[in-house]
Amino acid sequence: MDLLSTSKDPAPPRTIGFWGTALFPINGMIGAGIFALPAVLAAGVGSFAPWLMLLGGIAFMPLALCYAWLAGKFENSGGPVLYGEAAFGRFVGFQSGWARYASAIVTAAANTSVMVAYMAALWPAMADPVIEMGAIATILAIITLVNLVGMSRAVGALGVMTVIKVVPLFALVVSALFAGNPAIGFALPEFSAVETVVLLTFYAFMGFEAVVEPAGEMREPRRDIPRAIVTMVAGVTALYMAVIWAYLAIGPTVANEENALAAAALDTMGQIGSLAIVIAAAFSIGANNFNSATTQPRILYGMAQRGMLPRWFMGVSKRYGTPANAILFTGGASIAFGMWEGFAVLAVAGTLIRLVTYTICAAALPMIEHREGRVNPLHAACALLAILVSLFVALQVDSQAVLVFFGLLVLGTVFYFVAGRQDAQTTLPVG
């Protein structure tokens, strides 16, 4: 029985409503960072840490708004591919999508390694290198299979994982009200102290853009995606502030251990609370990976629609209505990277290459509006701020990551010219 349809068959159905849409940005942003940042920021800037996160959210909002305004103009899957192509042509559109995809694949593999490390705290046998590699491959394979059998099932699983990871964080905040010292004080730090940790506040919000990539499977993408982006970036900012405040209010006995929130929970909620935070961390990383595995195949599908990749990537499952070929390819690539030991530099380069997507998308907004006949001054100002912030962050990485970054871009360029010489299958849904 032939599992896959041809490229002439209908596209995947639109099954996702607003709340399903909102799961993508929240799980794109909340991964491992929220469990590690409180201790790092507290050590760097003390009681100013929650307010530094607020400033980070405000600084990130112009980029989020650029994506929200762009999402209001498009309704097909592909996100940055469509934005870059509409503004600057097919080659830039491809590079925008490739940068996002390459970044996510590398990051997913790295995050799964961290997830298995958390699980090893509960099951020490998983620290064995062979078992660890098997666990990474198994987790990524399960994620791939769940995504393969339907978007609605994937969104349902993502919703359950979101609850499991967020509820213990809220419980920690509530426990700090009763068992901690709510009056944490307020003191402005030295600028040098802020400079050392300010980039972490930017990294905390990376991943929100995952919501634009599966737009072709959402019921009302032009309405729901902008709402989801703005509300979830604001909500995640508030959650980060609350969790960091709770950590400072509790002041755990072991302040600098790797799992700082588990230590804080141990002080206020005992062993059960600490275990809940460890489980939440594992599910948080898992949900972040699941989120990526759900959205990234839609970039490949969108690029294939545009004639930038072989039409094989447009293969849709006859039974499940999902872009099966793109999902299977993404799962295989993630597993391959997961088996590659010592690729931490690639993870850093993945963050850098994602900034290419941010810069292209921010610049695309005023360009598209110019072609439509009117540039909104507020939109243009936000685009400029987003570009400047992205460039500032890009200047902070080391030279080794830059070399890998250029290697990934060159690889994408070769891929484009070798495999992407086809006519586009759809027209740009602008306006």
Secondary structure as the mmCIF struct_conf table of DSSP 4:
data_model
#
loop_
_struct_conf.conf_type_id
_struct_conf.id
_struct_conf.beg_label_comp_id
_struct_conf.beg_label_asym_id
_struct_conf.beg_label_seq_id
_struct_conf.end_label_comp_id
_struct_conf.end_label_asym_id
_struct_conf.end_label_seq_id
STRN STRN1 LEU A 4 LEU A 4
TURN_TY1_P TURN_TY1_P1 SER A 7 LYS A 8
BEND BEND1 ASP A 9 ASP A 9
HELX_LH_PP_P HELX_LH_PP_P1 PRO A 10 PRO A 13
STRN STRN2 ILE A 16 ILE A 16
HELX_RH_AL_P HELX_RH_AL_P1 PHE A 18 MET A 29
BEND BEND2 GLY A 31 ALA A 32
HELX_RH_AL_P HELX_RH_AL_P2 GLY A 33 VAL A 45
HELX_RH_3T_P HELX_RH_3T_P1 GLY A 46 PHE A 48
HELX_RH_AL_P HELX_RH_AL_P3 ALA A 49 ALA A 71
TURN_TY1_P TURN_TY1_P2 GLY A 72 LYS A 73
BEND BEND3 ASN A 76 ASN A 76
TURN_TY1_P TURN_TY1_P3 SER A 77 GLY A 79
HELX_RH_AL_P HELX_RH_AL_P4 PRO A 80 PHE A 88
HELX_RH_AL_P HELX_RH_AL_P5 ARG A 90 ALA A 120
TURN_TY1_P TURN_TY1_P4 ALA A 121 LEU A 122
HELX_RH_3T_P HELX_RH_3T_P2 PRO A 124 ALA A 127
BEND BEND4 ASP A 128 ASP A 128
HELX_RH_AL_P HELX_RH_AL_P6 PRO A 129 LEU A 148
TURN_TY1_P TURN_TY1_P5 VAL A 149 VAL A 149
HELX_RH_AL_P HELX_RH_AL_P7 MET A 151 ALA A 179
BEND BEND5 GLY A 180 GLY A 180
BEND BEND6 PRO A 182 PRO A 182
HELX_LH_PP_P HELX_LH_PP_P2 LEU A 188 GLU A 190
HELX_RH_AL_P HELX_RH_AL_P8 PHE A 191 TYR A 203
TURN_TY1_P TURN_TY1_P6 ALA A 204 GLY A 207
HELX_RH_3T_P HELX_RH_3T_P3 PHE A 208 VAL A 212
TURN_TY1_P TURN_TY1_P7 GLU A 213 PRO A 214
HELX_RH_3T_P HELX_RH_3T_P4 ALA A 215 GLU A 217
STRN STRN3 MET A 218 MET A 218
BEND BEND7 ARG A 219 GLU A 220
HELX_RH_AL_P HELX_RH_AL_P9 PRO A 221 ILE A 250
BEND BEND8 THR A 253 VAL A 254
TURN_TY1_P TURN_TY1_P8 ALA A 255 ASN A 256
BEND BEND9 GLU A 257 ASN A 259
HELX_RH_AL_P HELX_RH_AL_P10 ALA A 260 GLN A 305
TURN_TY1_P TURN_TY1_P9 ARG A 306 GLY A 307
BEND BEND10 MET A 308 LEU A 309
HELX_RH_3T_P HELX_RH_3T_P5 ARG A 311 MET A 314
STRN STRN4 SER A 317 SER A 317
TURN_TY1_P TURN_TY1_P10 LYS A 318 TYR A 320
BEND BEND11 THR A 322 THR A 322
HELX_RH_AL_P HELX_RH_AL_P11 ALA A 324 GLY A 338
TURN_TY1_P TURN_TY1_P11 MET A 339 MET A 339
TURN_TY1_P TURN_TY1_P12 GLU A 341 GLY A 342
HELX_RH_AL_P HELX_RH_AL_P12 ALA A 344 GLU A 372
TURN_TY1_P TURN_TY1_P13 GLY A 373 GLY A 373
HELX_RH_AL_P HELX_RH_AL_P13 PRO A 377 ALA A 394
TURN_TY1_P TURN_TY1_P14 LEU A 395 GLN A 396
BEND BEND12 VAL A 397 VAL A 397
HELX_RH_AL_P HELX_RH_AL_P14 SER A 399 ALA A 419
BEND BEND13 GLN A 422 GLN A 422
BEND BEND14 GLN A 425 THR A 426
#
